[in-house]
């Protein structure tokens, strides 16, 4: 198999290079914090959206009579 990728020419300098700095730089920490923040916001948005959908569906079922309203003592038997 023909492999044209020059692994022999790589050095440690190239392995650490990226747009926002080397390993452990401030840019690395900024991107890590931004990524974590975006993940938490997306998770919160997903949970909120699903809760709204479930609440709307429960309201529709209650309105149709297919689901009894909860009472203070618990569900009716």
Secondary structure as a PSIPRED ss2 file (coil, helix, strand):
# PSIPRED VFORMAT (PSIPRED V4.0)

   1 X C   1.000  0.000  0.000
   2 X C   1.000  0.000  0.000
   3 X C   1.000  0.000  0.000
   4 X C   1.000  0.000  0.000
   5 X C   1.000  0.000  0.000
   6 X C   1.000  0.000  0.000
   7 X H   0.000  1.000  0.000
   8 X H   0.000  1.000  0.000
   9 X H   0.000  1.000  0.000
  10 X C   1.000  0.000  0.000
  11 X C   1.000  0.000  0.000
  12 X H   0.000  1.000  0.000
  13 X H   0.000  1.000  0.000
  14 X H   0.000  1.000  0.000
  15 X H   0.000  1.000  0.000
  16 X H   0.000  1.000  0.000
  17 X C   1.000  0.000  0.000
  18 X C   1.000  0.000  0.000
  19 X C   1.000  0.000  0.000
  20 X C   1.000  0.000  0.000
  21 X C   1.000  0.000  0.000
  22 X C   1.000  0.000  0.000
  23 X C   1.000  0.000  0.000
  24 X C   1.000  0.000  0.000
  25 X C   1.000  0.000  0.000
  26 X H   0.000  1.000  0.000
  27 X H   0.000  1.000  0.000
  28 X H   0.000  1.000  0.000
  29 X H   0.000  1.000  0.000
  30 X H   0.000  1.000  0.000
  31 X H   0.000  1.000  0.000
  32 X H   0.000  1.000  0.000
  33 X H   0.000  1.000  0.000
  34 X H   0.000  1.000  0.000
  35 X H   0.000  1.000  0.000
  36 X H   0.000  1.000  0.000
  37 X H   0.000  1.000  0.000
  38 X H   0.000  1.000  0.000
  39 X H   0.000  1.000  0.000
  40 X H   0.000  1.000  0.000
  41 X H   0.000  1.000  0.000
  42 X H   0.000  1.000  0.000
  43 X H   0.000  1.000  0.000
  44 X H   0.000  1.000  0.000
  45 X H   0.000  1.000  0.000
  46 X H   0.000  1.000  0.000
  47 X H   0.000  1.000  0.000
  48 X H   0.000  1.000  0.000
  49 X H   0.000  1.000  0.000
  50 X H   0.000  1.000  0.000
  51 X H   0.000  1.000  0.000
  52 X H   0.000  1.000  0.000
  53 X H   0.000  1.000  0.000
  54 X H   0.000  1.000  0.000
  55 X H   0.000  1.000  0.000
  56 X H   0.000  1.000  0.000
  57 X H   0.000  1.000  0.000
  58 X H   0.000  1.000  0.000
  59 X H   0.000  1.000  0.000
  60 X H   0.000  1.000  0.000
  61 X H   0.000  1.000  0.000
  62 X H   0.000  1.000  0.000
  63 X H   0.000  1.000  0.000
  64 X H   0.000  1.000  0.000
  65 X C   1.000  0.000  0.000
  66 X C   1.000  0.000  0.000
  67 X C   1.000  0.000  0.000
  68 X C   1.000  0.000  0.000
  69 X C   1.000  0.000  0.000
  70 X C   1.000  0.000  0.000
  71 X C   1.000  0.000  0.000
  72 X C   1.000  0.000  0.000
  73 X C   1.000  0.000  0.000
  74 X C   1.000  0.000  0.000
  75 X C   1.000  0.000  0.000
  76 X C   1.000  0.000  0.000
  77 X C   1.000  0.000  0.000
